[in-house]
Amino acid sequence: MARGLLIVRVVMKRLALAAVLLSACAFDPAGDYAAVGEVPQDDKRDDPSPRDPDDDPIPEPDPIPEPDPLPDPEPDPGPCEPVEVELLIDPDFDDGGTEWIEHSKYELITDRAPLFAHSPDYVAWLGGYSFGHDRVLQPVVVPSGTITMTVHTELAVDKPFITLGDAELKVELWDLDMNTLEMIHERDSDDIDDDWEHYSWDVHGDYAGQAVVLVFDLDTDLDAISVMVDSVKLRATVCE
């Protein structure tokens, strides 16, 4: 009888010890991640696939600041010899787009777009979500004596495997009150290649001595189509 009681006590102690060990080894997801410093974060940009839609409204754009005027070329005492001037600051976005203004619910100038940048590492990624409206723009001062202006850019498109619609890209000139001065170019996403391609368009209006805004504007419909913009130039031929 005494031996039987001893066996029962030994078994009870072992069962209690096993319960303690199981309690200590219980899985705690937050605790396990915290132990190694890897708490998961929601970040659409960790997955370079097109952005998922949400219910957040597209924010109202801030007023466009007036840019500092560019210095005019040194006057030539002899006959006029035209000089080509680049009007944009950071035209390739490779300083992180600090001189560009973005109108979107997402960060547009990024090094994490679906396609590699044409001029590494940054690109303007427009769209990538349904029923979107994205813009990148930069105000400039057109030098007095400007006789021609031309826009140059590289474009590429990224589409879902199956698409039912398209996206529309507009390249415009605005005044500082966001009124359209000139529609420079319109292009459907169906007419943009999935690899980088160069485009150039002439500006037809006379804006010498004025502050204007170069705008890339994309509207998407049901399909989450992305249009990438890079290596932008706004070149003026100036004669004083």
Secondary structure, DSSP 8 states (H G I E B T S, - for coil): -HHHHHHHHHHHHHHHHHHHHHHHT---HHHHHHHHT------GGGS-S-----S---------------------SSS---EEEE--SSTTSTT-STTSEEESSS--EES--SS--SSSS-EEEEE-STT-EEEEEEEEE--TTEEEEEEEEEEEEE--SS-SS-EEEEEEEE-TTS-EEEEEEEEEGGGS-SS-EEEEEEE-S--TT-EEEEEEEEEE-SS--EEEEEEEEEEEEE--
